[in-house]
Amino acid sequence: MPLSKGKLKKFEEMLTFTNVVQPTFEEAIGKNHPLKGNWNRDFFKNNKPLVLELGCGKGEYTVELARKYPENNFIGIDIKGARIWRGAKTAKEQGINNAAFLRTRIDFIESFFIRDEIEAIWITFPDPQLKKPLKRLTSSRFLNRYRNLLINNGLIHLKTDNPELFHYTRSLALYNNLTIEYQTEDLYNDNPSDADLGIKTFYEQMWLQKGFNIH
């Protein structure tokens, strides 16, 4: 199916964005990308802690957290270029220099980061993969990869509208003796004033309008 003119324009514009890294499939699968272990030295040009947003969509969390925490560097990762375009353009227009975007599959995350390179990970409204549990971004397959990349006591934050994904992830954490720092099945009734958890993505606003609880 041919791309729409709007998507083509976004892809062309993204090629000019210095805050977007777009490796080819061949550069990502089973390879060590040149930025692996070198994001701060070669990309951000500083030594600030790195935080990832996985499946970042339009990059709302990446941009807002970067705006709020200039002492950290943030990287939003997604395979959908037309979505990343929005976050990257906002960061560029607003001069948010500690936000970047990596267009690749989460499966290839170990091609881009080394052990203990990441301080925290945000997973915001991922596809719950109801029929394919192993493809869930919180499956054991992915959690083991994150464990290798995160610093000791690094945090993983999950926000979802899907109860099945929430309970699946919670059960995995308990089974593997991972500490659950905070949990809720109704975020905006239980903790309505948390500024970080209160950042609303495009998809979150859609689910809230439909009356879904945020887990």
N, C-alpha and C positions, 0 to 999 in steps of 0.2 A: 504494500500500500504506500503510495507516494506521500511524503510529508507535506503538511499544509504550509502556505507561505509564511504564516506566523511563526511556526516552529523553525523553519529554515532561517528566518531572520534572527531568531534567538540564538540558534547554533552558530551562525556567522558572527554575531556580536560577541558571543562567549569566547570566541577565538582571540579576541582582543583584550579579554579580562585578565589582568595579572594575578587576580585572586582565585583563579580556577586552574586546576591541574586535570588534564584529560588524557590519560594514557590509552594506548590502543589495547585491544584484547591480548595481543601477543606480548606487549610490554608488561602486562599485569599477571598473567597466569604462570605460576611457578617461577617467577623471576624476583630479583631484588631490585626494586626501583631505586634510582639514584637518590631520592629523597628519604628512603628508608633509614631511620636513625639520624637523619640530617635536617629534619623539618625546621628546627629552630636555627641552626647554623646557616642553612642555604636558602630558606624560604622566608621565615619571619625575621631573621637577623637579630634574634634575642634569645634569652634563656628562660623564657616563661613556661610554666607547666602547660601541657597539651591536653585538651578535652575534645572528644569526638561526639558528633551526633550521627547515629547510624540510620539510614533510610530517612534522610533529612527532609525530603520533599522540597518545599519552597524555602526551607532554611530558616524558619521563624525562630527556632531555638538557638541555632548557631548565631544568628545576628543579634538577638536580644541578649543572650548571655555574654557575647563579646562586648556589647555596648555597656552592660552592667559591670563586667569584670575585666577591665583593661589589663589587669595583672596576669591574665591567662591568655593563651592562644587557643582558638577554636577552629575545628575542621568539620564541616558537614559533608557526609558521604552519601551519594545516591547514584543510581545508574541512569535516572531520567534527567537528561540535559535540560529539557524545557522547564522542568520544575526548579532545578538548581539555578537556572538563569535569574529567577526572581530574587532569591536570597543574595546571590553574588552581585547583582545590579544594585540592590538596596545598600549593601555594605560598601560598594564602590562609591555610590552617590553620596553617602553619608560619612565617608572618610573613616569607616570602621576597619582599621588596618590589622586588627588581631583576629579577623574572621576570614577563613578560606574555604574552598570547596574542592572536593575530589570526586570526579565522576568515574565510578567503577562499581563493580559488584562487591557486596560485603564478603562473599566467598573468598575474595582475593586480599582481604585485609592484611594478611601476614606478609604480603609482598611490599607493603608500604610502611610498616612500623616494626620496630624491634622490641625485644623484651624490656619491660619497665619504662617504656617511652610515654605511656599514657597515664594521666592522673584520674580521669573519670570518663564514663561513657553514658550518653543519653540515647535511649531508644524510644522514639515518640510516635505512637500510633502505627506500629508496623502491621503489615498484612498478617493476620493471625494464622494463616495457612491451616485452616480447620481440618483439611483432608490430608495434609502432609506435615505432620509434627516435626520431622527432621529438618524441614526448611524454615522453621520458626527461628527468628533472630535470638530467641532465648533458649533454644534447644541445647542439649549437652554439647553437641557438635560445635556450636558457636561459642558457648560459655567457656569451653576449654581454650579456644583461641583467644578470647578476651583476657582470660586469666594470665596467659603468657605475655600479653602486651601491657597489662595494667601494673602500676607500681603496687607494692605491698599495701594492703588495705585500701586499694583503689575502689571507687564506687561505680556501680551500674544503676542508672535510673530508668525505670520503665513507666511509661504512661500509655494506657490503652482503654478503649471503650469496651473491649471484649472480655467478658467474665471468664471464658474458658482459657484464654491465653494467660490471664492474670493468675488463675488457680494452678495452671500447669507450671508457670514460672515459679510461683511460690512453693509448690511441692518439690520442684527440682532443687531450689535453694535449701530447703529444709533437709532433703535427703542427702545433700552434699555438705551439710554443716556450714553453709554460708550464712553470715549474719544478716538478718533483715533489719535495717536501721529504722525503717518506717513503712507502713502499709495502710492502705485504706481502699474500700470499695465504693466510696462516694466522696471524692476529693473536695468538692466545693461546699459540701455540708460539714465535713469533718475538719477541714483545714482551709478555709476560704481565703485567708490572707497571706499565704506563703507566696512571695513574689516570684521565686524561681519556678515552683510547680504551677503557678498561675499563668505562665506564658501560654497563650492559646494558638495552636497551629490551625491552618486552614481546615484540616480534617477534624480536629477537635471541635471547632465551632460548628461544623456540620453535624457531628454526633450530638452535641449539646442541644442543638435546635430540634433534634429528633427525640430528645428526652432521655438519652443514654446517660448512665452514671460513668464518671471517669474513675478508673482504677489505677 
